[in-house]
Amino acid sequence: MSLAAARDAYTSGLNIVAVVCALVAATTAVIAVTALRGVGSPQGGPAPDTPGQASARTAEGDDPRAVPKY
């Protein structure tokens, strides 16, 4: 087996590994984008309060001790 044939076999195998890694990375990116699509979007707004608990946000700002003015 000549040196040129060995080099061709090595680079061919290396290219196959690179293609497989690129496909895995692309698939992972698509899954991550799909899974995280609605997380943190401004359209969704803050998470709703749990029933029975007071909201930490009030009309006066972030201070839960603030007295709302009616």
PQR file with spaces between the fields and no chain letter, atoms N, CA, C, O and H, PARSE charges and radii, in Angstrom:
ATOM       1  N    MET     1       0.860   -1.178    0.000 -0.4000 1.5000
ATOM       2  CA   MET     1       0.000    0.000    0.000 -0.0000 2.0000
ATOM       3  C    MET     1       0.901    1.233    0.000  0.5500 1.7000
ATOM       4  O    MET     1       1.815    1.357    0.815 -0.5500 1.4000
ATOM       5  N    SER     2       0.627    2.110   -0.904 -0.4000 1.5000
ATOM       6  CA   SER     2       1.490    3.278   -1.027 -0.0000 2.0000
ATOM       7  C    SER     2       1.052    4.382   -0.061  0.5500 1.7000
ATOM       8  O    SER     2      -0.030    4.347    0.525 -0.5500 1.4000
ATOM       9  H    SER     2      -0.116    2.009   -1.566  0.4000 1.0000
ATOM      10  N    LEU     3       1.930    5.339    0.068 -0.4000 1.5000
ATOM      11  CA   LEU     3       1.647    6.458    0.965 -0.0000 2.0000
ATOM      12  C    LEU     3       0.456    7.289    0.475  0.5500 1.7000
ATOM      13  O    LEU     3      -0.317    7.797    1.287 -0.5500 1.4000
ATOM      14  H    LEU     3       2.809    5.367   -0.408  0.4000 1.0000
ATOM      15  N    ALA     4       0.304    7.427   -0.825 -0.4000 1.5000
ATOM      16  CA   ALA     4      -0.817    8.196   -1.384 -0.0000 2.0000
ATOM      17  C    ALA     4      -2.153    7.506   -1.094  0.5500 1.7000
ATOM      18  O    ALA     4      -3.145    8.173   -0.799 -0.5500 1.4000
ATOM      19  H    ALA     4       0.932    7.014   -1.485  0.4000 1.0000
ATOM      20  N    ALA     5      -2.180    6.202   -1.175 -0.4000 1.5000
ATOM      21  CA   ALA     5      -3.415    5.464   -0.894 -0.0000 2.0000
ATOM      22  C    ALA     5      -3.771    5.581    0.587  0.5500 1.7000
ATOM      23  O    ALA     5      -4.942    5.735    0.936 -0.5500 1.4000
ATOM      24  H    ALA     5      -1.374    5.659   -1.414  0.4000 1.0000
ATOM      25  N    ALA     6      -2.775    5.508    1.448 -0.4000 1.5000
ATOM      26  CA   ALA     6      -3.030    5.646    2.886 -0.0000 2.0000
ATOM      27  C    ALA     6      -3.543    7.044    3.205  0.5500 1.7000
ATOM      28  O    ALA     6      -4.460    7.205    4.011 -0.5500 1.4000
ATOM      29  H    ALA     6      -1.824    5.383    1.165  0.4000 1.0000
ATOM      30  N    ARG     7      -2.953    8.052    2.576 -0.4000 1.5000
ATOM      31  CA   ARG     7      -3.392    9.427    2.800 -0.0000 2.0000
ATOM      32  C    ARG     7      -4.819    9.621    2.324  0.5500 1.7000
ATOM      33  O    ARG     7      -5.612   10.279    2.997 -0.5500 1.4000
ATOM      34  H    ARG     7      -2.208    7.921    1.922  0.4000 1.0000
ATOM      35  N    ASP     8      -5.158    9.060    1.177 -0.4000 1.5000
ATOM      36  CA   ASP     8      -6.527    9.166    0.661 -0.0000 2.0000
ATOM      37  C    ASP     8      -7.526    8.468    1.576  0.5500 1.7000
ATOM      38  O    ASP     8      -8.624    8.981    1.793 -0.5500 1.4000
ATOM      39  H    ASP     8      -4.515    8.525    0.630  0.4000 1.0000
ATOM      40  N    ALA     9      -7.169    7.325    2.105 -0.4000 1.5000
ATOM      41  CA   ALA     9      -8.062    6.607    3.028 -0.0000 2.0000
ATOM      42  C    ALA     9      -8.252    7.404    4.309  0.5500 1.7000
ATOM      43  O    ALA     9      -9.362    7.490    4.834 -0.5500 1.4000
ATOM      44  H    ALA     9      -6.277    6.908    1.928  0.4000 1.0000
ATOM      45  N    TYR    10      -7.157    7.992    4.818 -0.4000 1.5000
ATOM      46  CA   TYR    10      -7.240    8.782    6.044 -0.0000 2.0000
ATOM      47  C    TYR    10      -8.123   10.009    5.844  0.5500 1.7000
ATOM      48  O    TYR    10      -9.006   10.273    6.659 -0.5500 1.4000
ATOM      49  H    TYR    10      -6.255    7.922    4.391  0.4000 1.0000
ATOM      50  N    THR    11      -7.897   10.756    4.775 -0.4000 1.5000
ATOM      51  CA   THR    11      -8.687   11.968    4.556 -0.0000 2.0000
ATOM      52  C    THR    11     -10.141   11.629    4.239  0.5500 1.7000
ATOM      53  O    THR    11     -11.041   12.391    4.592 -0.5500 1.4000
ATOM      54  H    THR    11      -7.179   10.542    4.113  0.4000 1.0000
ATOM      55  N    SER    12     -10.380   10.507    3.585 -0.4000 1.5000
ATOM      56  CA   SER    12     -11.756   10.101    3.308 -0.0000 2.0000
ATOM      57  C    SER    12     -12.485    9.781    4.616  0.5500 1.7000
ATOM      58  O    SER    12     -13.626   10.202    4.810 -0.5500 1.4000
ATOM      59  H    SER    12      -9.649    9.888    3.299  0.4000 1.0000
ATOM      60  N    GLY    13     -11.837    9.047    5.500 -0.4000 1.5000
ATOM      61  CA   GLY    13     -12.431    8.741    6.796 -0.0000 2.0000
ATOM      62  C    GLY    13     -12.624    9.983    7.633  0.5500 1.7000
ATOM      63  O    GLY    13     -13.631   10.115    8.329 -0.5500 1.4000
ATOM      64  H    GLY    13     -10.910    8.705    5.343  0.4000 1.0000
ATOM      65  N    LEU    14     -11.672   10.895    7.573 -0.4000 1.5000
ATOM      66  CA   LEU    14     -11.782   12.145    8.322 -0.0000 2.0000
ATOM      67  C    LEU    14     -12.949   12.987    7.815  0.5500 1.7000
ATOM      68  O    LEU    14     -13.654   13.610    8.608 -0.5500 1.4000
ATOM      69  H    LEU    14     -10.854   10.788    7.008  0.4000 1.0000
ATOM      70  N    ASN    15     -13.154   13.010    6.514 -0.4000 1.5000
ATOM      71  CA   ASN    15     -14.280   13.759    5.952 -0.0000 2.0000
ATOM      72  C    ASN    15     -15.616   13.142    6.362  0.5500 1.7000
ATOM      73  O    ASN    15     -16.581   13.866    6.606 -0.5500 1.4000
ATOM      74  H    ASN    15     -12.581   12.504    5.869  0.4000 1.0000
ATOM      75  N    ILE    16     -15.680   11.830    6.439 -0.4000 1.5000
ATOM      76  CA   ILE    16     -16.922   11.175    6.862 -0.0000 2.0000
ATOM      77  C    ILE    16     -17.237   11.536    8.311  0.5500 1.7000
ATOM      78  O    ILE    16     -18.385   11.827    8.645 -0.5500 1.4000
ATOM      79  H    ILE    16     -14.896   11.242    6.241  0.4000 1.0000
ATOM      80  N    VAL    17     -16.223   11.518    9.165 -0.4000 1.5000
ATOM      81  CA   VAL    17     -16.425   11.885   10.570 -0.0000 2.0000
ATOM      82  C    VAL    17     -16.875   13.344   10.675  0.5500 1.7000
ATOM      83  O    VAL    17     -17.744   13.664   11.486 -0.5500 1.4000
ATOM      84  H    VAL    17     -15.290   11.281    8.893  0.4000 1.0000
ATOM      85  N    ALA    18     -16.298   14.220    9.874 -0.4000 1.5000
ATOM      86  CA   ALA    18     -16.681   15.635    9.899 -0.0000 2.0000
ATOM      87  C    ALA    18     -18.132   15.824    9.463  0.5500 1.7000
ATOM      88  O    ALA    18     -18.849   16.637   10.045 -0.5500 1.4000
ATOM      89  H    ALA    18     -15.592   13.961    9.215  0.4000 1.0000
ATOM      90  N    VAL    19     -18.564   15.092    8.460 -0.4000 1.5000
ATOM      91  CA   VAL    19     -19.949   15.204    7.990 -0.0000 2.0000
ATOM      92  C    VAL    19     -20.915   14.701    9.064  0.5500 1.7000
ATOM      93  O    VAL    19     -21.955   15.317    9.299 -0.5500 1.4000
ATOM      94  H    VAL    19     -17.981   14.431    7.988  0.4000 1.0000
ATOM      95  N    VAL    20     -20.581   13.600    9.710 -0.4000 1.5000
ATOM      96  CA   VAL    20     -21.444   13.064   10.763 -0.0000 2.0000
ATOM      97  C    VAL    20     -21.531   14.063   11.921  0.5500 1.7000
ATOM      98  O    VAL    20     -22.618   14.293   12.451 -0.5500 1.4000
ATOM      99  H    VAL    20     -19.736   13.099    9.519  0.4000 1.0000
ATOM     100  N    CYS    21     -20.406   14.655   12.317 -0.4000 1.5000
ATOM     101  CA   CYS    21     -20.415   15.644   13.403 -0.0000 2.0000
ATOM     102  C    CYS    21     -21.232   16.877   13.022  0.5500 1.7000
ATOM     103  O    CYS    21     -21.948   17.424   13.860 -0.5500 1.4000
ATOM     104  H    CYS    21     -19.523   14.468   11.887  0.4000 1.0000
ATOM     105  N    ALA    22     -21.135   17.312   11.784 -0.4000 1.5000
ATOM     106  CA   ALA    22     -21.914   18.467   11.339 -0.0000 2.0000
ATOM     107  C    ALA    22     -23.414   18.156   11.377  0.5500 1.7000
ATOM     108  O    ALA    22     -24.217   19.008   11.757 -0.5500 1.4000
ATOM     109  H    ALA    22     -20.554   16.867   11.103  0.4000 1.0000
ATOM     110  N    LEU    23     -23.786   16.946   10.985 -0.4000 1.5000
ATOM     111  CA   LEU    23     -25.201   16.571   11.040 -0.0000 2.0000
ATOM     112  C    LEU    23     -25.706   16.503   12.478  0.5500 1.7000
ATOM     113  O    LEU    23     -26.827   16.926   12.762 -0.5500 1.4000
ATOM     114  H    LEU    23     -23.134   16.254   10.677  0.4000 1.0000
ATOM     115  N    VAL    24     -24.892   15.977   13.383 -0.4000 1.5000
ATOM     116  CA   VAL    24     -25.289   15.924   14.792 -0.0000 2.0000
ATOM     117  C    VAL    24     -25.445   17.339   15.348  0.5500 1.7000
ATOM     118  O    VAL    24     -26.404   17.616   16.069 -0.5500 1.4000
ATOM     119  H    VAL    24     -23.981   15.633   13.153  0.4000 1.0000
ATOM     120  N    ALA    25     -24.518   18.234   15.022 -0.4000 1.5000
ATOM     121  CA   ALA    25     -24.601   19.614   15.505 -0.0000 2.0000
ATOM     122  C    ALA    25     -25.831   20.326   14.946  0.5500 1.7000
ATOM     123  O    ALA    25     -26.509   21.048   15.677 -0.5500 1.4000
ATOM     124  H    ALA    25     -23.739   18.010   14.436  0.4000 1.0000
ATOM     125  N    ALA    26     -26.125   20.134   13.674 -0.4000 1.5000
ATOM     126  CA   ALA    26     -27.295   20.772   13.064 -0.0000 2.0000
ATOM     127  C    ALA    26     -28.587   20.234   13.675  0.5500 1.7000
ATOM     128  O    ALA    26     -29.517   20.998   13.932 -0.5500 1.4000
ATOM     129  H    ALA    26     -25.574   19.547   13.080  0.4000 1.0000
ATOM     130  N    THR    27     -28.646   18.933   13.905 -0.4000 1.5000
ATOM     131  CA   THR    27     -29.839   18.341   14.511 -0.0000 2.0000
ATOM     132  C    THR    27     -30.032   18.857   15.934  0.5500 1.7000
ATOM     133  O    THR    27     -31.154   19.168   16.336 -0.5500 1.4000
ATOM     134  H    THR    27     -27.890   18.313   13.696  0.4000 1.0000
ATOM     135  N    THR    28     -28.948   18.948   16.694 -0.4000 1.5000
ATOM     136  CA   THR    28     -29.028   19.465   18.057 -0.0000 2.0000
ATOM     137  C    THR    28     -29.497   20.920   18.060  0.5500 1.7000
ATOM     138  O    THR    28     -30.289   21.314   18.916 -0.5500 1.4000
ATOM     139  H    THR    28     -28.037   18.696   16.368  0.4000 1.0000
ATOM     140  N    ALA    29     -29.015   21.711   17.116 -0.4000 1.5000
ATOM     141  CA   ALA    29     -29.434   23.111   17.039 -0.0000 2.0000
ATOM     142  C    ALA    29     -30.926   23.225   16.728  0.5500 1.7000
ATOM     143  O    ALA    29     -31.620   24.054   17.317 -0.5500 1.4000
ATOM     144  H    ALA    29     -28.372   21.391   16.421  0.4000 1.0000
ATOM     145  N    VAL    30     -31.411   22.415   15.825 -0.4000 1.5000
ATOM     146  CA   VAL    30     -32.838   22.451   15.479 -0.0000 2.0000
ATOM     147  C    VAL    30     -33.688   22.033   16.680  0.5500 1.7000
ATOM     148  O    VAL    30     -34.717   22.649   16.958 -0.5500 1.4000
ATOM     149  H    VAL    30     -30.847   21.741   15.347  0.4000 1.0000
ATOM     150  N    ILE    31     -33.265   21.002   17.381 -0.4000 1.5000
ATOM     151  CA   ILE    31     -34.017   20.549   18.560 -0.0000 2.0000
ATOM     152  C    ILE    31     -34.002   21.624   19.649  0.5500 1.7000
ATOM     153  O    ILE    31     -35.023   21.863   20.293 -0.5500 1.4000
ATOM     154  H    ILE    31     -32.429   20.501   17.156  0.4000 1.0000
ATOM     155  N    ALA    32     -32.856   22.271   19.858 -0.4000 1.5000
ATOM     156  CA   ALA    32     -32.764   23.313   20.880 -0.0000 2.0000
ATOM     157  C    ALA    32     -33.646   24.509   20.539  0.5500 1.7000
ATOM     158  O    ALA    32     -34.326   25.047   21.413 -0.5500 1.4000
ATOM     159  H    ALA    32     -32.027   22.076   19.334  0.4000 1.0000
ATOM     160  N    VAL    33     -33.640   24.922   19.294 -0.4000 1.5000
ATOM     161  CA   VAL    33     -34.478   26.056   18.881 -0.0000 2.0000
ATOM     162  C    VAL    33     -35.954   25.714   19.046  0.5500 1.7000
ATOM     163  O    VAL    33     -36.741   26.545   19.500 -0.5500 1.4000
ATOM     164  H    VAL    33     -33.087   24.485   18.584  0.4000 1.0000
ATOM     165  N    THR    34     -36.325   24.505   18.680 -0.4000 1.5000
ATOM     166  CA   THR    34     -37.715   24.089   18.810 -0.0000 2.0000
ATOM     167  C    THR    34     -38.130   24.009   20.279  0.5500 1.7000
ATOM     168  O    THR    34     -39.230   24.431   20.637 -0.5500 1.4000
ATOM     169  H    THR    34     -35.686   23.830   18.310  0.4000 1.0000
ATOM     170  N    ALA    35     -37.265   23.476   21.118 -0.4000 1.5000
ATOM     171  CA   ALA    35     -37.598   23.308   22.528 -0.0000 2.0000
ATOM     172  C    ALA    35     -37.643   24.637   23.273  0.5500 1.7000
ATOM     173  O    ALA    35     -38.427   24.796   24.209 -0.5500 1.4000
ATOM     174  H    ALA    35     -36.372   23.133   20.827  0.4000 1.0000
ATOM     175  N    LEU    36     -36.815   25.586   22.868 -0.4000 1.5000
ATOM     176  CA   LEU    36     -36.719   26.859   23.589 -0.0000 2.0000
ATOM     177  C    LEU    36     -37.469   27.989   22.894  0.5500 1.7000
ATOM     178  O    LEU    36     -37.261   29.158   23.219 -0.5500 1.4000
ATOM     179  H    LEU    36     -36.178   25.457   22.108  0.4000 1.0000
ATOM     180  N    ARG    37     -38.325   27.662   21.955 -0.4000 1.5000
ATOM     181  CA   ARG    37     -38.996   28.683   21.151 -0.0000 2.0000
ATOM     182  C    ARG    37     -39.767   29.693   21.993  0.5500 1.7000
ATOM     183  O    ARG    37     -39.658   30.889   21.725 -0.5500 1.4000
ATOM     184  H    ARG    37     -38.494   26.713   21.691  0.4000 1.0000
ATOM     185  N    GLY    38     -40.531   29.283   22.984 -0.4000 1.5000
ATOM     186  CA   GLY    38     -41.362   30.209   23.740 -0.0000 2.0000
ATOM     187  C    GLY    38     -40.738   30.693   25.037  0.5500 1.7000
ATOM     188  O    GLY    38     -41.363   31.479   25.748 -0.5500 1.4000
ATOM     189  H    GLY    38     -40.619   28.311   23.202  0.4000 1.0000
ATOM     190  N    VAL    39     -39.541   30.259   25.371 -0.4000 1.5000
ATOM     191  CA   VAL    39     -38.932   30.609   26.649 -0.0000 2.0000
ATOM     192  C    VAL    39     -38.411   32.034   26.595  0.5500 1.7000
ATOM     193  O    VAL    39     -37.614   32.376   25.720 -0.5500 1.4000
ATOM     194  H    VAL    39     -39.033   29.620   24.793  0.4000 1.0000
ATOM     195  N    GLY    40     -38.856   32.863   27.523 -0.4000 1.5000
ATOM     196  CA   GLY    40     -38.336   34.214   27.646 -0.0000 2.0000
ATOM     197  C    GLY    40     -38.814   35.185   26.585  0.5500 1.7000
ATOM     198  O    GLY    40     -38.232   36.260   26.441 -0.5500 1.4000
ATOM     199  H    GLY    40     -39.503   32.586   28.233  0.4000 1.0000
ATOM     200  N    SER    41     -39.838   34.849   25.848 -0.4000 1.5000
ATOM     201  CA   SER    41     -40.304   35.771   24.822 -0.0000 2.0000
ATOM     202  C    SER    41     -41.104   36.900   25.462  0.5500 1.7000
ATOM     203  O    SER    41     -41.875   36.658   26.390 -0.5500 1.4000
ATOM     204  H    SER    41     -40.311   33.976   25.965  0.4000 1.0000
ATOM     205  N    PRO    42     -40.931   38.131   24.980 -0.5600 1.5000
ATOM     206  CA   PRO    42     -41.670   39.243   25.560  0.2800 2.0000
ATOM     207  C    PRO    42     -43.175   39.149   25.302  0.5500 1.7000
ATOM     208  O    PRO    42     -43.955   39.739   26.049 -0.5500 1.4000
ATOM     209  N    GLN    43     -43.596   38.435   24.284 -0.4000 1.5000
ATOM     210  CA   GLN    43     -45.018   38.307   24.008 -0.0000 2.0000
ATOM     211  C    GLN    43     -45.708   37.461   25.070  0.5500 1.7000
ATOM     212  O    GLN    43     -46.885   37.669   25.364 -0.5500 1.4000
ATOM     213  H    GLN    43     -42.962   37.955   23.678  0.4000 1.0000
ATOM     214  N    GLY    44     -44.973   36.500   25.651 -0.4000 1.5000
ATOM     215  CA   GLY    44     -45.560   35.625   26.641 -0.0000 2.0000
ATOM     216  C    GLY    44     -45.795   36.314   27.965  0.5500 1.7000
ATOM     217  O    GLY    44     -46.708   35.936   28.699 -0.5500 1.4000
ATOM     218  H    GLY    44     -44.017   36.331   25.412  0.4000 1.0000
ATOM     219  N    GLY    45     -44.995   37.318   28.291 -0.4000 1.5000
ATOM     220  CA   GLY    45     -45.135   38.026   29.547 -0.0000 2.0000
ATOM     221  C    GLY    45     -44.632   37.191   30.707  0.5500 1.7000
ATOM     222  O    GLY    45     -44.111   36.095   30.503 -0.5500 1.4000
ATOM     223  H    GLY    45     -44.254   37.625   27.694  0.4000 1.0000
ATOM     224  N    PRO    46     -44.780   37.692   31.910 -0.5600 1.5000
ATOM     225  CA   PRO    46     -44.314   36.941   33.076  0.2800 2.0000
ATOM     226  C    PRO    46     -45.203   35.732   33.340  0.5500 1.7000
ATOM     227  O    PRO    46     -46.355   35.674   32.909 -0.5500 1.4000
ATOM     228  N    ALA    47     -44.642   34.779   34.053 -0.4000 1.5000
ATOM     229  CA   ALA    47     -45.413   33.582   34.390 -0.0000 2.0000
ATOM     230  C    ALA    47     -46.545   33.961   35.330  0.5500 1.7000
ATOM     231  O    ALA    47     -46.372   34.844   36.171 -0.5500 1.4000
ATOM     232  H    ALA    47     -43.707   34.825   34.403  0.4000 1.0000
ATOM     233  N    PRO    48     -47.694   33.320   35.211 -0.5600 1.5000
ATOM     234  CA   PRO    48     -48.811   33.650   36.104  0.2800 2.0000
ATOM     235  C    PRO    48     -48.480   33.267   37.539  0.5500 1.7000
ATOM     236  O    PRO    48     -47.701   32.345   37.782 -0.5500 1.4000
ATOM     237  N    ASP    49     -49.074   33.980   38.484 -0.4000 1.5000
ATOM     238  CA   ASP    49     -48.859   33.694   39.903 -0.0000 2.0000
ATOM     239  C    ASP    49     -49.526   32.381   40.268  0.5500 1.7000
ATOM     240  O    ASP    49     -50.541   31.990   39.691 -0.5500 1.4000
ATOM     241  H    ASP    49     -49.707   34.729   38.287  0.4000 1.0000
ATOM     242  N    THR    50     -48.933   31.718   41.234 -0.4000 1.5000
ATOM     243  CA   THR    50     -49.525   30.495   41.746 -0.0000 2.0000
ATOM     244  C    THR    50     -50.733   30.875   42.591  0.5500 1.7000
ATOM     245  O    THR    50     -50.633   31.793   43.406 -0.5500 1.4000
ATOM     246  H    THR    50     -48.108   32.036   41.703  0.4000 1.0000
ATOM     247  N    PRO    51     -51.859   30.210   42.431 -0.5600 1.5000
ATOM     248  CA   PRO    51     -53.036   30.552   43.242  0.2800 2.0000
ATOM     249  C    PRO    51     -52.708   30.434   44.731  0.5500 1.7000
ATOM     250  O    PRO    51     -52.057   29.482   45.160 -0.5500 1.4000
ATOM     251  N    GLY    52     -53.166   31.408   45.505 -0.4000 1.5000
ATOM     252  CA   GLY    52     -52.950   31.405   46.940 -0.0000 2.0000
ATOM     253  C    GLY    52     -51.706   32.151   47.373  0.5500 1.7000
ATOM     254  O    GLY    52     -51.472   32.312   48.571 -0.5500 1.4000
ATOM     255  H    GLY    52     -53.696   32.181   45.156  0.4000 1.0000
ATOM     256  N    GLN    53     -50.899   32.613   46.422 -0.4000 1.5000
ATOM     257  CA   GLN    53     -49.700   33.371   46.764 -0.0000 2.0000
ATOM     258  C    GLN    53     -49.860   34.799   46.279  0.5500 1.7000
ATOM     259  O    GLN    53     -50.457   35.052   45.233 -0.5500 1.4000
ATOM     260  H    GLN    53     -51.090   32.482   45.449  0.4000 1.0000
ATOM     261  N    ALA    54     -49.321   35.725   47.048 -0.4000 1.5000
ATOM     262  CA   ALA    54     -49.378   37.127   46.651 -0.0000 2.0000
ATOM     263  C    ALA    54     -48.340   37.384   45.568  0.5500 1.7000
ATOM     264  O    ALA    54     -47.270   36.775   45.560 -0.5500 1.4000
ATOM     265  H    ALA    54     -48.835   35.520   47.898  0.4000 1.0000
ATOM     266  N    SER    55     -48.662   38.273   44.675 -0.4000 1.5000
ATOM     267  CA   SER    55     -47.738   38.634   43.616 -0.0000 2.0000
ATOM     268  C    SER    55     -46.624   39.505   44.169  0.5500 1.7000
ATOM     269  O    SER    55     -46.865   40.361   45.021 -0.5500 1.4000
ATOM     270  H    SER    55     -49.531   38.768   44.682  0.4000 1.0000
ATOM     271  N    ALA    56     -45.410   39.293   43.691 -0.4000 1.5000
ATOM     272  CA   ALA    56     -44.272   40.110   44.116 -0.0000 2.0000
ATOM     273  C    ALA    56     -44.299   41.465   43.413  0.5500 1.7000
ATOM     274  O    ALA    56     -43.698   42.421   43.903 -0.5500 1.4000
ATOM     275  H    ALA    56     -45.214   38.598   42.999  0.4000 1.0000
ATOM     276  N    ARG    57     -44.974   41.562   42.290 -0.4000 1.5000
ATOM     277  CA   ARG    57     -45.054   42.823   41.547 -0.0000 2.0000
ATOM     278  C    ARG    57     -46.371   43.509   41.880  0.5500 1.7000
ATOM     279  O    ARG    57     -47.416   42.863   41.959 -0.5500 1.4000
ATOM     280  H    ARG    57     -45.462   40.785   41.891  0.4000 1.0000
ATOM     281  N    THR    58     -46.313   44.804   42.071 -0.4000 1.5000
ATOM     282  CA   THR    58     -47.521   45.567   42.359 -0.0000 2.0000
ATOM     283  C    THR    58     -47.628   46.709   41.363  0.5500 1.7000
ATOM     284  O    THR    58     -46.787   46.866   40.479 -0.5500 1.4000
ATOM     285  H    THR    58     -45.464   45.328   42.007  0.4000 1.0000
ATOM     286  N    ALA    59     -48.666   47.491   41.521 -0.4000 1.5000
ATOM     287  CA   ALA    59     -48.853   48.633   40.632 -0.0000 2.0000
ATOM     288  C    ALA    59     -47.769   49.683   40.860  0.5500 1.7000
ATOM     289  O    ALA    59     -47.507   50.497   39.975 -0.5500 1.4000
ATOM     290  H    ALA    59     -49.350   47.363   42.240  0.4000 1.0000
ATOM     291  N    GLU    60     -47.147   49.677   42.014 -0.4000 1.5000
ATOM     292  CA   GLU    60     -46.135   50.680   42.339 -0.0000 2.0000
ATOM     293  C    GLU    60     -44.725   50.261   41.921  0.5500 1.7000
ATOM     294  O    GLU    60     -43.798   51.065   42.022 -0.5500 1.4000
ATOM     295  H    GLU    60     -47.360   49.015   42.733  0.4000 1.0000
ATOM     296  N    GLY    61     -44.542   49.046   41.462 -0.4000 1.5000
ATOM     297  CA   GLY    61     -43.217   48.598   41.053 -0.0000 2.0000
ATOM     298  C    GLY    61     -42.909   47.227   41.603  0.5500 1.7000
ATOM     299  O    GLY    61     -43.804   46.400   41.777 -0.5500 1.4000
ATOM     300  H    GLY    61     -45.295   48.393   41.379  0.4000 1.0000
ATOM     301  N    ASP    62     -41.647   46.988   41.875 -0.4000 1.5000
ATOM     302  CA   ASP    62     -41.216   45.668   42.308 -0.0000 2.0000
ATOM     303  C    ASP    62     -41.296   45.463   43.816  0.5500 1.7000
ATOM     304  O    ASP    62     -41.094   44.342   44.282 -0.5500 1.4000
ATOM     305  H    ASP    62     -40.920   47.660   41.734  0.4000 1.0000
ATOM     306  N    ASP    63     -41.578   46.490   44.585 -0.4000 1.5000
ATOM     307  CA   ASP    63     -41.593   46.375   46.038 -0.0000 2.0000
ATOM     308  C    ASP    63     -42.907   45.738   46.482  0.5500 1.7000
ATOM     309  O    ASP    63     -43.963   46.344   46.301 -0.5500 1.4000
ATOM     310  H    ASP    63     -41.742   47.401   44.206  0.4000 1.0000
ATOM     311  N    PRO    64     -42.875   44.511   47.069 -0.5600 1.5000
ATOM     312  CA   PRO    64     -44.116   43.871   47.475  0.2800 2.0000
ATOM     313  C    PRO    64     -44.763   44.544   48.683  0.5500 1.7000
ATOM     314  O    PRO    64     -45.922   44.269   48.994 -0.5500 1.4000
ATOM     315  N    ARG    65     -44.020   45.429   49.373 -0.4000 1.5000
ATOM     316  CA   ARG    65     -44.579   46.114   50.548 -0.0000 2.0000
ATOM     317  C    ARG    65     -45.297   47.405   50.160  0.5500 1.7000
ATOM     318  O    ARG    65     -45.912   48.047   51.012 -0.5500 1.4000
ATOM     319  H    ARG    65     -43.079   45.652   49.120  0.4000 1.0000
ATOM     320  N    ALA    66     -45.227   47.788   48.898 -0.4000 1.5000
ATOM     321  CA   ALA    66     -45.845   49.041   48.478 -0.0000 2.0000
ATOM     322  C    ALA    66     -47.358   48.939   48.600  0.5500 1.7000
ATOM     323  O    ALA    66     -47.953   47.903   48.301 -0.5500 1.4000
ATOM     324  H    ALA    66     -44.728   47.266   48.206  0.4000 1.0000
ATOM     325  N    VAL    67     -47.958   50.012   49.038 -0.4000 1.5000
ATOM     326  CA   VAL    67     -49.407   50.067   49.193 -0.0000 2.0000
ATOM     327  C    VAL    67     -50.002   50.619   47.898  0.5500 1.7000
ATOM     328  O    VAL    67     -49.659   51.727   47.486 -0.5500 1.4000
ATOM     329  H    VAL    67     -47.475   50.853   49.282  0.4000 1.0000
ATOM     330  N    PRO    68     -50.890   49.856   47.249 -0.5600 1.5000
ATOM     331  CA   PRO    68     -51.470   50.372   46.008  0.2800 2.0000
ATOM     332  C    PRO    68     -52.393   51.568   46.287  0.5500 1.7000
ATOM     333  O    PRO    68     -53.116   51.606   47.282 -0.5500 1.4000
ATOM     334  N    LYS    69     -52.339   52.529   45.378 -0.4000 1.5000
ATOM     335  CA   LYS    69     -53.195   53.715   45.528 -0.0000 2.0000
ATOM     336  C    LYS    69     -54.430   53.523   44.658  0.5500 1.7000
ATOM     337  O    LYS    69     -54.330   53.212   43.471 -0.5500 1.4000
ATOM     338  H    LYS    69     -51.751   52.498   44.569  0.4000 1.0000
ATOM     339  N    TYR    70     -55.605   53.714   45.276 -0.4000 1.5000
ATOM     340  CA   TYR    70     -56.865   53.542   44.558 -0.0000 2.0000
ATOM     341  C    TYR    70     -57.466   54.873   44.225  0.5500 1.7000
ATOM     342  O    TYR    70     -58.535   54.934   43.618 -0.5500 1.4000
ATOM     343  H    TYR    70     -55.686   53.966   46.240  0.4000 1.0000
